[in-house]
Amino acid sequence: MPPPGPTPTRCSGRAPSRPHSHQVQRACPSPPAPPARALTMCALPAVGPGLSMEVTVPTTLNVLNGSDARLPCTFNSCYTVNHKHFSLNWTYQECGNCSEEMFLQFRMKIINLKLERFRDRVEFSGNPSKYDVSVTLRNVQPEDEGLYSCYILNPPDRHRGHGRIQLRVLMEEPPERDSTVAVVVGASVGGFLAVVILVLMVVKCVRRKKEQKLSTDDLKTEEEGKTDGEGHAEDGAK
């Protein structure tokens, strides 16, 4: 009997986020949350190498002490969201080398784990069907500073997406600045990037589906070959 072949390995699909450029702008949480004086720093999509899912988060989120903070996390997928298979994890890290604590997940439904540090202050404010898995943290405190990560898997896509936000708590609001020029430039650049990202997503979705189909076809061909080989061996024995 020939020795068994090497066992195939599977990629985890997780890819580290790359640093992003960002701008500072004032923002308020979306209704029905009460008005919050929060300063967000915009970022480009957190795109990892390979075939990992594109997840868009702000790299840094500056929030005033005592206000409400919406932690935005959206994603792009080649497939519609099926709640029976879709999965989501939100985790918190006090520092980069600290262990992650899961505080919210989606398994058929939203499950709030209610960590002692957050208690009832976490609220899911997204909509997975619209590729939005954002959460809102009420009454932000200085000890809430840290790293917040959203992990997303949307089968049949086999590659998990990851976005990470650095939350900073400000004790006072910085002075306002005239940002008219910055807004105009940002809007122009943002519109151009949106078109580029859309085109890239369409191309990538087509390629990803072809690669997954080819992988499935190769597996079927290999199984058929094994079946034929067993059939010929039985004929020879007779």
Sine and cosine of phi, psi and omega as CSV:
sin_phi,cos_phi,sin_psi,cos_psi,sin_omega,cos_omega
0.00,0.00,0.78,-0.62,-0.01,-1.00
-0.91,0.41,0.52,-0.86,0.00,-1.00
-0.90,0.43,0.55,-0.84,0.01,-1.00
-0.89,0.45,0.58,-0.82,0.00,-1.00
-0.96,0.27,0.16,-0.99,0.00,-1.00
-0.91,0.42,0.59,-0.81,0.02,-1.00
-0.97,0.25,0.80,-0.59,-0.01,-1.00
-0.92,0.39,0.57,-0.82,0.03,-1.00
-0.97,-0.24,0.42,-0.91,-0.01,-1.00
-0.88,-0.47,0.65,-0.76,0.02,-1.00
-0.98,0.20,0.56,-0.83,0.00,-1.00
-0.97,0.26,-0.42,0.91,0.01,-1.00
1.00,0.06,-0.20,0.98,0.00,-1.00
-0.99,0.12,0.70,-0.72,0.02,-1.00
-0.73,-0.68,0.66,-0.75,-0.01,-1.00
-0.93,0.37,0.57,-0.82,0.03,-1.00
-0.96,0.27,0.58,-0.82,0.07,-1.00
-1.00,0.00,0.45,-0.89,0.03,-1.00
-0.90,0.44,0.49,-0.87,-0.07,-1.00
-0.82,-0.58,0.50,-0.87,0.16,-0.99
-0.98,0.20,0.45,-0.89,-0.03,-1.00
-0.45,-0.89,0.33,-0.95,0.05,-1.00
-0.83,-0.56,0.42,-0.91,0.02,-1.00
-0.99,-0.14,0.71,-0.70,0.06,-1.00
-0.47,-0.88,0.42,-0.91,0.03,-1.00
-0.98,0.17,0.57,-0.82,0.01,-1.00
-0.50,-0.87,0.43,-0.90,0.07,-1.00
-0.83,-0.56,0.54,-0.84,0.05,-1.00
-0.90,0.43,0.50,-0.86,-0.06,-1.00
-0.96,0.27,0.43,-0.90,0.04,-1.00
-0.85,0.53,0.48,-0.88,0.14,0.99
-1.00,-0.03,0.23,0.97,-0.02,-1.00
-0.91,0.42,0.55,-0.84,0.05,-1.00
-0.91,0.42,0.44,-0.90,-0.03,-1.00
-0.82,0.58,0.68,-0.73,0.02,-1.00
-0.75,-0.66,0.69,-0.72,0.02,-1.00
-1.00,0.00,1.00,-0.08,-0.05,-1.00
-0.80,-0.60,0.56,-0.83,0.01,-1.00
-0.92,-0.39,0.88,-0.48,-0.02,-1.00
-0.94,-0.34,0.44,-0.90,0.06,-1.00
-0.90,-0.44,0.89,-0.46,-0.10,-0.99
-0.95,0.30,0.42,-0.91,-0.02,-1.00
-0.56,-0.83,0.36,-0.93,0.09,-1.00
-0.99,0.17,0.24,-0.97,0.00,-1.00
-0.84,0.55,0.61,-0.79,0.03,-1.00
-0.99,0.10,1.00,0.00,-0.08,-1.00
-0.98,-0.20,0.86,-0.51,0.03,-1.00
-1.00,-0.05,0.14,-0.99,0.00,-1.00
-0.94,0.34,0.27,-0.96,0.05,-1.00
0.97,0.25,-0.65,-0.76,-0.11,-0.99
-0.94,-0.34,0.36,0.93,-0.02,-1.00
-0.91,0.42,0.48,-0.88,-0.03,-1.00
-0.92,0.39,0.58,-0.82,0.04,-1.00
-0.99,0.16,0.85,-0.53,0.02,-1.00
-0.86,-0.52,0.74,-0.67,-0.03,-1.00
-0.94,-0.35,0.86,-0.51,0.05,-1.00
-0.61,-0.79,0.38,-0.93,0.17,-0.99
-0.97,0.25,0.71,-0.71,0.00,-1.00
-0.91,0.41,-0.57,0.82,0.00,-1.00
-0.70,-0.72,0.66,-0.75,0.02,-1.00
-0.79,-0.62,0.91,-0.42,0.02,-1.00
-0.99,-0.16,0.83,-0.57,-0.09,-1.00
-0.75,-0.66,0.63,-0.77,0.03,-1.00
-0.96,0.29,0.63,-0.78,0.04,-1.00
-0.83,0.56,0.76,-0.65,0.01,-1.00
1.00,0.04,-0.10,0.99,0.00,-1.00
-1.00,-0.07,0.06,-1.00,0.04,-1.00
-0.99,-0.14,0.67,-0.74,-0.02,-1.00
-0.87,-0.49,0.82,-0.57,0.12,-0.99
-1.00,-0.07,0.87,-0.50,0.01,-1.00
-1.00,-0.06,0.99,-0.12,-0.10,-1.00
-0.97,0.23,0.68,-0.73,0.07,-1.00
-0.52,-0.86,0.92,-0.38,0.04,-1.00
-0.84,-0.54,0.32,-0.95,-0.05,-1.00
-0.58,-0.81,0.34,-0.94,0.09,-1.00
-0.92,-0.40,0.69,-0.72,0.01,-1.00
-0.62,-0.78,0.50,-0.87,0.04,-1.00
-0.98,0.21,-0.10,1.00,-0.10,-0.99
-0.78,-0.62,0.48,-0.88,0.09,-1.00
-0.94,0.33,0.39,-0.92,-0.07,-1.00
-0.99,0.11,0.84,-0.54,0.11,-0.99
-0.96,-0.28,0.93,-0.37,-0.10,-0.99
-0.88,0.47,-0.32,0.95,0.01,-1.00
-0.96,0.27,-0.43,0.90,-0.06,-1.00
-0.90,-0.44,-0.33,0.94,-0.03,-1.00
-0.91,0.41,0.62,-0.78,0.04,-1.00
-0.68,-0.73,0.54,-0.84,-0.04,-1.00
-0.57,-0.82,0.67,-0.74,0.12,-0.99
-0.76,-0.65,0.73,-0.68,0.17,-0.99
-0.93,-0.37,0.77,-0.64,0.00,-1.00
-0.79,-0.62,0.33,-0.94,0.02,-1.00
-0.81,-0.59,0.67,-0.74,0.11,-0.99
-0.79,-0.61,0.76,-0.65,0.03,-1.00
-0.95,0.32,-0.49,0.87,0.05,-1.00
-0.50,-0.87,0.15,-0.99,-0.06,-1.00
-0.88,0.47,-0.53,0.85,-0.02,-1.00
-0.99,-0.13,0.01,1.00,-0.02,-1.00
-0.99,0.17,0.36,-0.93,0.03,-1.00
-0.96,0.30,0.47,-0.88,0.00,-1.00
-1.00,0.08,0.67,-0.74,0.07,-1.00
-0.91,-0.41,0.87,-0.50,0.01,-1.00
-0.98,0.20,0.77,-0.64,0.00,-1.00
-0.85,-0.53,-0.19,0.98,0.05,-1.00
-0.40,-0.92,0.61,-0.79,0.05,-1.00
-0.54,-0.84,0.28,-0.96,0.05,-1.00
-0.83,-0.55,0.90,-0.43,0.12,-0.99
-0.69,-0.73,1.00,0.01,-0.10,-0.99
0.96,0.26,-0.47,0.88,0.03,-1.00
-0.38,-0.92,0.20,-0.98,0.03,-1.00
-0.96,0.28,0.75,-0.66,0.04,-1.00
-0.85,-0.53,0.94,-0.35,0.04,-1.00
-1.00,-0.01,0.92,-0.39,-0.08,-1.00
-0.98,0.21,-0.22,0.98,0.10,-1.00
0.78,0.63,0.91,0.42,0.09,-1.00
-0.88,0.48,0.47,-0.88,-0.02,-1.00
-0.86,0.52,-0.60,0.80,-0.04,-1.00
-0.93,0.37,-0.48,0.88,-0.02,-1.00
-0.97,-0.24,-0.52,0.86,-0.04,-1.00
0.81,0.58,-0.86,-0.52,-0.05,-1.00
-0.99,-0.16,0.37,0.93,-0.09,-1.00
-1.00,-0.01,-0.09,1.00,-0.01,-1.00
-0.99,-0.14,0.72,-0.69,0.01,-1.00
-0.66,-0.75,0.75,-0.66,0.05,-1.00
-0.97,0.26,0.83,-0.56,-0.07,-1.00
-0.83,-0.56,0.30,0.95,0.01,-1.00
-0.97,-0.25,-0.20,-0.98,0.03,-1.00
-0.51,-0.86,0.99,-0.16,-0.06,-1.00
-0.81,0.59,-0.56,0.83,0.00,-1.00
-0.89,0.46,-0.41,0.91,0.04,-1.00
-0.97,-0.25,0.34,0.94,0.05,-1.00
0.87,0.50,0.59,0.81,0.01,-1.00
-0.80,-0.60,0.86,-0.51,-0.03,-1.00
-0.82,-0.57,0.58,0.82,-0.05,-1.00
-0.93,0.36,0.41,-0.91,0.09,-1.00
-0.77,-0.64,0.36,-0.93,0.03,-1.00
-0.86,-0.50,0.74,-0.68,0.03,-1.00
-0.94,-0.33,0.90,-0.44,-0.06,-1.00
-0.99,0.14,0.53,-0.85,0.13,-0.99
0.74,0.68,0.90,0.44,-0.06,-1.00
-0.88,0.48,0.69,-0.73,0.01,-1.00
-0.89,-0.45,0.38,-0.92,0.00,-1.00
-0.81,0.59,-0.58,0.81,-0.02,-1.00
-0.95,0.30,-0.08,1.00,0.05,-1.00
-0.99,0.14,-0.13,0.99,0.02,-1.00
-0.85,0.52,0.57,-0.82,0.02,-1.00
0.48,-0.88,-0.32,-0.95,-0.05,-1.00
-0.96,-0.29,0.78,-0.62,0.01,-1.00
-0.89,-0.45,0.81,-0.59,-0.06,-1.00
-0.86,-0.51,0.66,-0.75,0.14,-0.99
-0.91,-0.41,0.79,-0.61,0.02,-1.00
-0.92,-0.40,0.78,-0.63,-0.14,-0.99
-0.76,-0.65,0.71,-0.71,0.12,-0.99
-0.72,-0.70,0.82,-0.57,-0.06,-1.00
-0.80,-0.59,0.99,0.16,0.02,-1.00
-0.85,0.53,0.51,-0.86,0.18,0.98
-0.98,0.21,0.03,1.00,0.13,-0.99
-0.88,0.48,0.81,-0.59,-0.11,-0.99
-1.00,-0.10,0.05,1.00,-0.10,-0.99
-0.91,-0.41,0.84,-0.55,-0.06,-1.00
-0.99,0.16,0.65,-0.76,0.04,-1.00
-0.99,-0.13,0.43,-0.90,-0.05,-1.00
-0.58,-0.81,0.77,-0.63,0.11,-0.99
-0.78,-0.62,0.60,-0.80,-0.04,-1.00
-0.75,-0.66,0.71,-0.71,-0.04,-1.00
-0.87,-0.49,0.74,-0.67,0.13,-0.99
-1.00,-0.07,0.93,-0.38,0.00,-1.00
-1.00,-0.07,0.78,-0.62,0.05,-1.00
-0.84,-0.54,0.69,-0.72,-0.03,-1.00
-0.97,-0.26,0.84,-0.54,0.00,-1.00
-0.99,-0.14,0.66,-0.75,0.01,-1.00
-0.99,0.10,-0.35,0.94,0.07,-1.00
-0.51,-0.86,0.44,-0.90,-0.06,-1.00
-0.98,0.18,0.76,-0.65,0.04,-1.00
-0.92,0.38,0.41,-0.91,-0.01,-1.00
-0.88,0.47,0.53,-0.85,0.00,-1.00
-0.96,0.30,0.51,-0.86,0.05,-1.00
-0.77,-0.63,0.47,-0.88,0.04,-1.00
-0.96,0.29,0.94,-0.35,-0.07,-1.00
-0.91,-0.42,0.44,0.90,-0.04,-1.00
-0.86,0.52,-0.74,0.67,-0.02,-1.00
-0.90,0.44,-0.67,0.74,0.00,-1.00
-0.89,0.46,-0.62,0.78,0.01,-1.00
-0.91,0.42,-0.69,0.73,0.00,-1.00
-0.90,0.44,-0.74,0.68,0.01,-1.00
-0.90,0.44,-0.69,0.73,-0.01,-1.00
-0.88,0.47,-0.65,0.76,0.01,-1.00
-0.90,0.43,-0.65,0.76,0.00,-1.00
-0.91,0.41,-0.74,0.67,0.00,-1.00
-0.91,0.42,-0.64,0.76,-0.01,-1.00
-0.88,0.47,-0.66,0.75,0.02,-1.00
-0.89,0.45,-0.68,0.74,0.02,-1.00
-0.90,0.44,-0.71,0.71,-0.01,-1.00
-0.90,0.44,-0.59,0.81,0.00,-1.00
-0.88,0.48,-0.67,0.74,0.01,-1.00
-0.91,0.41,-0.70,0.71,-0.01,-1.00
-0.88,0.47,-0.71,0.71,-0.01,-1.00
-0.89,0.45,-0.64,0.77,0.01,-1.00
-0.88,0.47,-0.71,0.71,0.01,-1.00
-0.89,0.45,-0.71,0.70,0.00,-1.00
-0.89,0.47,-0.62,0.79,0.00,-1.00
-0.90,0.43,-0.67,0.74,0.00,-1.00
-0.88,0.47,-0.73,0.69,0.00,-1.00
-0.89,0.46,-0.70,0.72,-0.04,-1.00
-0.92,0.40,-0.63,0.78,0.03,-1.00
-0.88,0.47,-0.68,0.73,0.01,-1.00
-0.88,0.47,-0.71,0.70,0.00,-1.00
-0.91,0.42,-0.66,0.75,-0.05,-1.00
-0.90,0.44,-0.69,0.72,0.01,-1.00
-0.90,0.43,-0.60,0.80,0.03,-1.00
-0.91,0.41,-0.68,0.73,-0.02,-1.00
-0.90,0.43,-0.67,0.74,0.02,-1.00
-0.92,0.40,-0.57,0.82,0.04,-1.00
-0.93,0.38,-0.68,0.74,0.02,-1.00
-0.89,0.45,-0.65,0.76,0.02,-1.00
-0.88,0.47,-0.67,0.75,0.03,-1.00
-0.91,0.41,-0.67,0.74,0.01,-1.00
-0.90,0.44,-0.66,0.75,0.01,-1.00
-0.89,0.46,-0.64,0.77,0.01,-1.00
-0.90,0.43,-0.68,0.74,0.03,-1.00
-0.89,0.45,-0.67,0.74,-0.01,-1.00
-0.89,0.46,-0.66,0.75,0.01,-1.00
-0.90,0.44,-0.66,0.75,0.02,-1.00
-0.91,0.41,-0.64,0.77,0.04,-1.00
-0.90,0.43,-0.61,0.79,0.02,-1.00
-0.90,0.44,-0.65,0.76,0.04,-1.00
-0.89,0.45,-0.65,0.76,0.00,-1.00
-0.90,0.44,-0.68,0.73,0.03,-1.00
-0.90,0.44,-0.65,0.76,-0.01,-1.00
-0.89,0.46,-0.66,0.75,0.03,-1.00
-0.91,0.42,-0.61,0.79,0.01,-1.00
-0.91,0.42,-0.66,0.75,0.01,-1.00
-0.92,0.39,-0.59,0.81,0.00,-1.00
-0.91,0.42,-0.63,0.78,0.03,-1.00
-0.91,0.40,-0.64,0.77,0.03,-1.00
-0.89,0.47,-0.66,0.75,-0.02,-1.00
-0.91,0.42,-0.61,0.79,-0.02,-1.00
-0.90,0.43,-0.62,0.79,0.06,-1.00
-0.91,0.42,0.00,0.00,0.00,0.00
